[in-house]
Amino acid sequence: MNPYIGLTIPAQAEYLDIVRLTLYGVASKAGFSFEDIEDMKVAVAEACNNAILHAYEQGQPGTIEIQYEQQDGFLQISVKDEGNSFHYIQAESDTVALHHKSISEAAVGGLGLFLMQALMDDVQVLTESGKGTQVVLKKQLTGQMNRKEEMV
């Protein structure tokens, strides 16, 4: 089993900087480029924002669990809440289903999953009726050269 780093934060926007800082540390240690790290930070923040905005009723306390796990040339990031889940439809192609709409028809704020898909190599949304949502994001380490090898 690969070791992972896990965080549990309150489902509040003011804690997102902790998620991004932890991601930066884990991804830079794994050898990801600055550009890839910035892409991952945007995607993870989007997943967390979705949980903050949609998982819990306004005023209801809730948490978000984030796990960072490095596996055979990629980083997997899981963002999980225990709040209200939603009905997610996975498109059969490599694009995210925007609830049967084209990108031009998507409402403001409805592009989060599309953005995650564009920035990451793989995005999976796992839901259980009323038991929360888990978004699993994966990013491939390009070049397969870590920083220690670059320094030699």
HELIX and SHEET records of a PDB file:
HELIX    1   1 ALA A   13  TYR A   15  5                                   3    
HELIX    2   2 LEU A   16  ALA A   30  1                                  15    
HELIX    3   3 PHE A   34  ASN A   50  1                                  17    
HELIX    4   4 ALA A   51  ALA A   55  3                                   5    
HELIX    5   5 ILE A  103  GLU A  105  5                                   3    
HELIX    6   6 GLY A  112  LEU A  119  1                                   8    
HELIX    7   7 THR A  142  GLN A  144  5                                   3    
HELIX    8   8 ARG A  147  MET A  151  1                                   5    
SHEET    1   A 5 TYR A   4  PRO A  10  0                                        
SHEET    2   A 5 THR A  63  GLN A  71 -1                                        
SHEET    3   A 5 PHE A  74  ASP A  81 -1                                        
SHEET    4   A 5 THR A 133  GLN A 140 -1                                        
SHEET    5   A 5 ASP A 122  THR A 127 -1                                        
END                                                                             
